[in-house]
Structures are given as structure tokens and as C-alpha cells.
Amino acid sequence: MVATGQLIALLGTKLRFLGKPKATVIDNWAFRLHYRFTFLLFWVSCLIVTSTQFFGDPIQCIRSANYVDQRIINNYCWIEGTLTLPDSLHKVQGESVVMPGVEKYQSGDRVLTHKYYQWVCWVLFLQGIMFYIPRLFWKTWENGFISATIMDLNSCVLARSKRETNSKCLVDFLLSRQGKFDRYVLKYTLCEIFNLVNVWFQIFIINWFLGGQFLTYGFEVLSYNGAPEEIDPMMKVFPKMTKCLFRVYGSSGDVQVYDNYCLLPLNIINEKIYVILWFWLILLAVITTLSLIYRIMSFFSPPVRYTLLKLRARRRRHRLPARIFNTLMDNLSFGDWFFLSLLGKNLDPFHYQGILELFSRELEEPITDLDEPDSELIKGNNDIEVIS
């Protein structure tokens, strides 16, 4: 008896799980990479940098002026920025220089100023927001349209009478709106273009922010083999030790310049973050470009739309006949096809096949009586059906 009770409880849990509707999907996986993964990647990076920058010691300078407080030198060098000498980046560490790019400064030497690190957390924060903006536009324009249209047909546990009624209402809606979904798909495509423009824009923003060294940053990191004559790209873009010139008035009233060495432990984190961002943004740009090419191909090629709709409507142990898809393709515009495909991402496969079959029959010859359906999709004597 105990085992039977446990089995019944387990079955009840499974049935409740099967009857739970899925979250409404209004875009594709390439779109979601922008506002979910990329947005999260930038904000997590921002939190990591912030926790080190504001709750640690982002800079530590070795003071050369003994009568100046250490905190003053640290704050000054953090605010005004530090520098490295690019002509000494190729020199061997420990022999001629303390660190690559760090040696005694002489008047007329070329310098590379580093001021970006105090802005890294804010730039990452704003860039994360930029990757979420297309989602906000599309969600505002879509305005819950798909969610209001599916009418519980995303649940696999549904009373037969309710399923038939809702299916008929949905098909009637599709017929009444036939040819009027072009603006809907246009707005979605604009958001996809926004995604593509935005990802490349962010790549160039980072390149400008890092002094023009980001575009080739990933390639240089991959090609660096640690040879003494080579310049470490991470050390070049994110130096761990830099120089800071601190100027004060001496006892006689003249300006005295103190050459301080500064450690930037924060750059150990920054260099890793921007390597990850370089590879991910390049990959995301390629994926987004391919997604837009796919959208263009589906617009200009009816056979592509036919194949995609057929794949969307595929269900185990039952496939719809080809005549249904031929009828749909002959009568639907690109906007109609897009909306119908989007419905397929949200409806239960069993109900979706029924919608497609009923929709094609309405397009061929309108019907009003569902009491004697000839489709095996809506056969059955039970009032409640559970579709596996």
C-alpha cells in the first residue's frame, strides 16, 4: 500500500509537470545570446572589477618622496594615470629593465599613458546595458502578442473540448490577420540588425577605449609563445607595473619631479576579462551575421521556409502530409510564415500540428463544424488527453 501511494504521488507530480506551460518564446537563440549571456557576461565582469577596484587596493606605488604620504601618491597616480615606455617593451626583464616598458625616464622618451583602468567598471556596465536594449525594443513592440495568442495551447494536458475551441479561435485569428504580420516581422528584423550593429560597435568602442589595441588583441595573445624577443600583448595592453611622475615644490620653491613605480594588480583581472570578451564578441558577431543571413534567405526563398516549417512541425510517430505545407506556403506571406513559426516554438507539438492542419483546410475550403473531424490528431474518447 505504501509503495502504491508513493507511485500515485510520483505520477501526480509528473502530470503536474507535464501540464505546466513553458515560458513564452518571442525570439531565437541567437537573439537570446545578446540579452542573456552577453549581458550577464559584461555585468559579472563589472562586478568582479568593481569588487577589486573599490574594495581593495587597485594601485600601489613605491614612493620616492619620503616626506609625501603614501596614500597621496597612490591617489594621485590613480587619478592622473600612469605610463610605460614603449621603446623598452622588448627589453629583457631583470637584465636591462625592471619590467618590460618600465625603466628610467629621460626627457624626450616616447610614453604610453594608461588612464583607462579607472573607467573599466563603468564601461563594462554601460556595454552590458547596450546588449539588452534590442530586447527592450522588441519586447515593447511585441507587447505580449504571442502570449495572448497561444490560448493555453502550450500545455500538453488540455481538455478535448477546450483544445478544439481554442484551436478554432486561433485559426480564425490567423485567417483574419492573414497578410498583416509583415510589420511584425519587420520590427523583429530591425532588432536583429540592431544586435549586429551593436556588437560591432561595442568591439570598436573597446578598441578605442584601450588605445587601438583591442582589434588584434586575441590574435596576438594566441600567437605569443613567450620568446624573450617578443612583446607580451597582455603586458603591453595591461601592464602590471608602470611609472608615475609625481611633481611637488621643493624647499627652495622649485618643482621637483619624483619618478615612482606603481603596481596595478587590477590589470591581472582586466587582461583575462578582455581576452574572454575578445573571443566572445568575435564569435557573437559571426553568429549574429549568420542569423541575419538566415533571415534574408528565408525571406527570398520559399523552399527554405517550407523546409523550416516542416522541421518545426515535426513530431515523433506522426508527420503531417506534404499537401498541408504546400497549401500554407501557397497562401501565406513571409510575415504570416514568421508568426506561424514563432507559434511553433510555444505551442505543444501535438496542438501545433492540429493548428497547421486545420489552418490549411480553412485556406482550401472554410469549415465550421468540428464535431466530426477527420484528423487523427484530435481523435480520442477521453475528455482529458496527456500527450507524451
C-alpha positions as CSV (number, residue, x, y, z in Angstrom):
1,M,0.0,0.0,0.0
2,V,2.8,2.4,0.9
3,A,4.5,1.6,-2.5
4,T,1.2,2.2,-4.3
5,G,0.8,5.6,-2.5
6,Q,4.3,6.6,-3.4
7,L,3.7,5.6,-7.1
8,I,0.5,7.6,-7.2
9,A,2.2,10.7,-5.7
10,L,5.1,10.4,-8.2
11,L,2.6,10.1,-11.1
12,G,0.7,13.1,-9.9
13,T,4.0,15.1,-9.7
14,K,4.8,14.1,-13.3
15,L,1.4,15.0,-14.6
16,R,1.6,18.4,-12.9
17,F,5.0,18.9,-14.6
18,L,3.6,17.9,-18.0
19,G,0.7,20.3,-17.6
20,K,2.9,23.3,-16.7
21,P,3.1,25.7,-19.6
22,K,6.5,26.7,-21.0
23,A,7.8,30.3,-20.9
24,T,6.7,32.2,-23.9
25,V,9.4,32.5,-26.6
26,I,9.4,35.5,-28.8
27,D,12.8,35.3,-30.4
28,N,15.5,32.9,-31.5
29,W,18.6,31.5,-29.7
30,A,21.0,33.9,-31.5
31,F,18.9,36.9,-30.2
32,R,19.0,35.4,-26.7
33,L,22.8,35.3,-26.7
34,H,22.8,39.1,-26.7
35,Y,20.4,39.9,-23.9
36,R,21.0,36.9,-21.7
37,F,24.6,35.5,-21.9
38,T,26.4,38.6,-23.2
39,F,24.5,41.0,-20.9
40,L,25.3,38.7,-18.0
41,L,29.0,38.3,-19.0
42,F,29.5,42.1,-19.0
43,W,27.8,42.7,-15.7
44,V,29.6,39.8,-14.0
45,S,32.9,41.2,-15.3
46,C,31.8,44.7,-14.0
47,L,31.1,43.2,-10.5
48,I,34.5,41.5,-10.4
49,V,36.3,44.6,-11.4
50,T,34.3,46.8,-9.0
51,S,34.9,44.5,-6.0
52,T,38.6,44.8,-6.6
53,Q,38.7,48.5,-7.5
54,F,36.5,49.9,-4.7
55,F,37.0,47.3,-2.0
56,G,40.7,46.6,-2.4
57,D,44.0,48.3,-3.5
58,P,43.8,48.9,-7.2
59,I,47.2,50.7,-7.3
60,Q,50.2,50.6,-5.0
61,C,53.1,53.0,-5.7
62,I,56.7,52.8,-4.4
63,R,57.2,56.3,-3.2
64,S,60.5,58.2,-3.9
65,A,59.5,61.3,-1.9
66,N,59.8,60.2,1.7
67,Y,58.0,63.2,3.1
68,V,54.9,62.7,1.0
69,D,52.2,60.4,2.4
70,Q,51.9,57.1,0.6
71,R,48.1,57.5,0.1
72,I,48.6,60.8,-1.6
73,I,50.9,59.3,-4.2
74,N,48.6,56.3,-4.8
75,N,45.5,58.6,-5.2
76,Y,47.4,61.0,-7.5
77,C,48.7,58.2,-9.8
78,W,45.3,56.5,-9.9
79,I,43.6,59.7,-10.9
80,E,46.2,61.2,-13.2
81,G,47.1,57.9,-14.8
82,T,50.4,56.1,-15.2
83,L,52.7,55.5,-18.1
84,T,55.1,53.0,-19.7
85,L,57.9,53.4,-22.2
86,P,57.0,51.6,-25.5
87,D,60.7,51.6,-26.6
88,S,61.6,49.4,-23.7
89,L,58.8,46.8,-24.1
90,H,61.2,44.5,-26.0
91,K,63.9,44.6,-23.3
92,V,64.6,41.6,-21.1
93,Q,63.1,41.7,-17.7
94,G,65.6,41.6,-14.9
95,E,68.6,42.4,-17.1
96,S,68.2,45.9,-18.5
97,V,64.7,46.8,-17.2
98,V,62.7,46.1,-14.0
99,M,59.7,45.2,-16.1
100,P,59.0,45.5,-19.9
101,G,58.2,49.1,-20.5
102,V,59.5,50.3,-17.2
103,E,62.9,52.0,-17.0
104,K,64.4,55.3,-16.1
105,Y,62.5,58.1,-17.8
106,Q,64.5,60.7,-19.8
107,S,63.3,63.9,-21.4
108,G,62.1,63.2,-25.0
109,D,61.3,59.5,-24.4
110,R,58.1,58.2,-26.0
111,V,55.5,57.4,-23.4
112,L,52.3,55.4,-23.4
113,T,49.8,56.8,-20.9
114,H,47.3,54.4,-19.2
115,K,44.2,56.1,-17.8
116,Y,41.6,53.6,-18.8
117,Y,41.7,51.3,-15.8
118,Q,39.7,53.7,-13.5
119,W,36.8,53.6,-16.1
120,V,36.8,49.9,-16.8
121,C,33.9,49.0,-14.4
122,W,31.7,51.8,-15.8
123,V,32.4,50.9,-19.4
124,L,31.5,47.3,-18.8
125,F,28.3,48.3,-17.0
126,L,27.2,50.5,-19.9
127,Q,28.1,48.0,-22.5
128,G,26.1,45.4,-20.8
129,I,23.0,47.7,-20.9
130,M,23.6,48.2,-24.7
131,F,23.3,44.5,-25.3
132,Y,19.9,44.5,-23.5
133,I,18.4,47.5,-25.4
134,P,17.3,45.5,-28.5
135,R,15.5,43.1,-26.2
136,L,13.6,46.0,-24.6
137,F,12.7,47.4,-28.1
138,W,11.4,44.0,-29.3
139,K,9.6,43.2,-26.1
140,T,7.8,46.7,-26.2
141,W,6.9,46.2,-29.8
142,E,5.8,42.6,-29.4
143,N,3.8,43.7,-26.3
144,G,2.8,40.1,-25.3
145,F,1.2,39.4,-28.7
146,I,2.3,35.7,-28.8
147,S,1.5,35.1,-25.1
148,A,-2.1,36.3,-25.7
149,T,-2.5,34.3,-28.9
150,I,-1.5,30.8,-27.8
151,M,-4.6,30.4,-25.6
152,D,-3.4,27.6,-23.3
153,L,-2.3,25.5,-26.3
154,N,1.2,25.4,-24.9
155,S,0.0,22.9,-22.3
156,C,0.1,19.2,-23.3
157,V,-2.7,18.4,-20.8
158,L,-5.8,20.1,-22.1
159,A,-9.5,19.1,-22.3
160,R,-10.5,18.0,-25.7
161,S,-13.4,20.4,-26.0
162,K,-11.2,23.3,-24.8
163,R,-8.5,22.3,-27.3
164,E,-10.9,22.2,-30.2
165,T,-12.4,25.6,-29.2
166,N,-9.1,27.3,-28.7
167,S,-7.7,25.8,-31.9
168,K,-10.7,27.1,-33.9
169,C,-10.3,30.6,-32.3
170,L,-6.6,30.7,-33.1
171,V,-7.1,29.6,-36.7
172,D,-9.9,32.2,-37.1
173,F,-7.5,34.8,-35.8
174,L,-4.8,33.7,-38.2
175,L,-7.3,33.9,-41.1
176,S,-8.4,37.4,-40.0
177,R,-4.8,38.6,-39.8
178,Q,-3.6,36.9,-42.9
179,G,-1.1,39.1,-44.7
180,K,-0.9,41.6,-41.8
181,F,2.1,40.3,-40.0
182,D,4.7,42.0,-42.2
183,R,5.2,44.9,-39.9
184,Y,5.6,42.4,-37.0
185,V,8.5,40.6,-38.7
186,L,10.0,43.9,-39.9
187,K,10.3,45.1,-36.3
188,Y,11.9,41.9,-35.3
189,T,14.4,42.1,-38.2
190,L,15.2,45.6,-37.2
191,C,16.1,44.4,-33.7
192,E,18.3,41.7,-35.3
193,I,20.1,44.3,-37.3
194,F,20.4,46.4,-34.1
195,N,22.1,43.4,-32.5
196,L,24.6,43.0,-35.3
197,V,25.4,46.8,-35.4
198,N,25.7,46.9,-31.7
199,V,28.1,44.0,-31.3
200,W,30.5,45.5,-33.9
201,F,30.0,49.0,-32.4
202,Q,31.0,47.6,-28.9
203,I,34.1,46.0,-30.4
204,F,35.2,49.3,-31.8
205,I,34.3,51.1,-28.6
206,I,36.6,48.8,-26.6
207,N,39.3,49.2,-29.3
208,W,39.1,53.0,-28.9
209,F,39.0,52.7,-25.1
210,L,42.2,50.6,-25.0
211,G,44.1,52.9,-27.3
212,G,43.5,50.9,-30.6
213,Q,45.0,47.7,-29.3
214,F,41.8,45.5,-29.0
215,L,41.1,44.5,-32.6
216,T,44.2,42.3,-32.8
217,Y,44.4,41.6,-29.0
218,G,43.1,38.0,-29.2
219,F,45.3,37.1,-32.2
220,E,48.4,38.5,-30.5
221,V,47.7,36.5,-27.3
222,L,47.3,33.3,-29.3
223,S,50.5,33.9,-31.3
224,Y,52.6,34.8,-28.3
225,N,55.0,32.0,-27.4
226,G,57.0,33.6,-24.6
227,A,60.2,34.2,-26.6
228,P,62.5,36.9,-25.0
229,E,62.5,39.0,-28.1
230,E,58.7,39.0,-28.3
231,I,56.4,41.6,-26.6
232,D,53.8,40.1,-24.3
233,P,50.5,41.5,-25.6
234,M,48.9,41.3,-22.2
235,M,51.8,43.2,-20.7
236,K,51.6,45.8,-23.4
237,V,47.9,46.5,-23.1
238,F,47.5,45.8,-19.3
239,P,50.9,46.4,-17.6
240,K,51.2,45.2,-14.1
241,M,53.9,47.7,-13.3
242,T,54.0,51.3,-14.6
243,K,55.6,54.6,-13.9
244,C,54.1,57.7,-12.4
245,L,55.7,61.2,-12.3
246,F,54.8,63.0,-9.1
247,R,55.6,66.7,-9.0
248,V,55.9,68.8,-5.8
249,Y,57.5,72.1,-4.8
250,G,60.8,71.6,-3.1
251,S,62.1,73.6,-0.1
252,S,63.6,76.3,-2.3
253,G,60.4,76.7,-4.3
254,D,61.4,74.9,-7.4
255,V,59.4,72.0,-8.9
256,Q,60.8,68.6,-8.1
257,V,59.8,65.5,-10.1
258,Y,59.7,62.1,-8.4
259,D,59.7,59.0,-10.6
260,N,57.5,56.4,-8.8
261,Y,57.0,52.8,-9.7
262,C,53.3,51.6,-9.4
263,L,51.9,48.2,-9.2
264,L,48.5,47.6,-10.9
265,P,47.1,44.3,-9.5
266,L,43.8,45.1,-11.1
267,N,45.3,44.6,-14.5
268,I,45.7,40.9,-13.7
269,I,41.9,40.7,-13.8
270,N,41.5,43.1,-16.7
271,E,43.7,41.2,-19.0
272,K,41.8,38.0,-18.5
273,I,38.4,39.7,-18.8
274,Y,39.2,41.3,-22.1
275,V,40.7,38.2,-23.6
276,I,37.4,36.4,-22.9
277,L,35.5,39.4,-24.3
278,W,37.5,39.5,-27.5
279,F,36.8,35.8,-28.3
280,W,33.2,36.0,-27.3
281,L,32.4,39.2,-29.2
282,I,34.0,38.0,-32.3
283,L,32.1,34.7,-32.1
284,L,28.9,36.6,-31.3
285,A,29.4,38.8,-34.3
286,V,29.8,35.8,-36.6
287,I,26.7,34.1,-35.1
288,T,24.6,37.2,-35.4
289,T,25.7,37.7,-39.0
290,L,24.8,34.1,-39.9
291,S,21.4,34.6,-38.1
292,L,20.7,37.7,-40.3
293,I,21.8,35.8,-43.4
294,Y,19.3,33.0,-42.4
295,R,16.6,35.7,-42.1
296,I,17.4,37.0,-45.6
297,M,17.4,33.5,-47.1
298,S,14.0,32.7,-45.5
299,F,12.6,35.9,-46.9
300,F,13.7,35.3,-50.5
301,S,13.4,31.6,-50.7
302,P,10.0,29.8,-50.3
303,P,11.7,26.4,-50.3
304,V,13.7,27.4,-47.3
305,R,10.5,28.5,-45.5
306,Y,8.8,25.2,-46.5
307,T,11.7,23.1,-45.0
308,L,11.9,25.2,-41.8
309,L,8.1,25.0,-41.2
310,K,8.2,21.2,-41.8
311,L,11.0,20.8,-39.3
312,R,9.2,23.0,-36.8
313,A,6.0,20.8,-37.1
314,R,7.9,17.5,-36.8
315,R,6.7,15.2,-34.0
316,R,7.6,11.7,-33.0
317,R,5.4,9.0,-34.5
318,H,3.4,11.4,-36.6
319,R,4.2,13.6,-39.6
320,L,1.9,15.9,-41.5
321,P,1.4,15.2,-45.2
322,A,3.2,17.4,-47.7
323,R,-0.1,18.9,-49.1
324,I,-0.6,20.8,-45.8
325,F,2.7,22.6,-46.1
326,N,2.1,23.2,-49.8
327,T,-1.2,24.9,-49.1
328,L,0.3,27.0,-46.3
329,M,3.2,28.1,-48.5
330,D,0.9,29.0,-51.4
331,N,-1.3,31.2,-49.3
332,L,0.9,32.8,-46.6
333,S,3.2,35.8,-46.8
334,F,6.6,35.9,-45.2
335,G,5.1,37.7,-42.1
336,D,2.4,35.0,-41.8
337,W,5.1,32.3,-42.0
338,F,7.2,34.0,-39.4
339,F,4.4,34.4,-36.9
340,L,3.3,30.8,-37.6
341,S,6.9,29.6,-36.9
342,L,7.0,31.6,-33.7
343,L,3.8,29.9,-32.6
344,G,5.5,26.6,-33.2
345,K,8.2,27.5,-30.6
346,N,5.5,27.9,-28.0
347,L,2.6,25.5,-28.7
348,D,2.7,21.9,-27.7
349,P,3.8,19.9,-30.8
350,F,0.5,17.9,-30.8
351,H,-1.6,21.0,-30.8
352,Y,0.7,22.8,-33.3
353,Q,0.2,20.0,-35.8
354,G,-3.6,20.3,-35.3
355,I,-3.4,24.0,-35.9
356,L,-1.5,23.6,-39.1
357,E,-3.8,21.0,-40.4
358,L,-6.9,23.0,-39.5
359,F,-5.4,26.2,-40.9
360,S,-4.6,24.5,-44.3
361,R,-8.1,23.1,-44.5
362,E,-9.6,26.6,-43.9
363,L,-7.4,28.0,-46.6
364,E,-8.5,25.4,-49.0
365,E,-12.2,25.3,-48.0
366,P,-13.5,27.0,-44.9
367,I,-15.2,24.7,-42.4
368,T,-17.3,25.5,-39.4
369,D,-18.2,22.1,-37.9
370,L,-15.6,20.4,-35.7
371,D,-17.9,17.8,-34.3
372,E,-16.8,15.2,-36.9
373,P,-13.2,15.9,-37.6
374,D,-11.3,13.7,-40.0
375,S,-7.9,14.3,-38.4
376,E,-6.3,11.7,-36.4
377,L,-4.7,14.4,-34.3
378,I,-8.0,15.1,-32.4
379,K,-9.3,11.6,-32.1
380,G,-10.0,10.0,-28.8
381,N,-12.8,9.2,-26.4
382,N,-11.3,10.6,-23.2
383,D,-12.2,14.1,-22.1
384,I,-8.6,14.7,-20.9
385,E,-5.6,13.7,-23.0
386,V,-2.0,13.5,-22.0
387,I,0.4,13.8,-24.9
388,S,3.9,12.4,-24.4
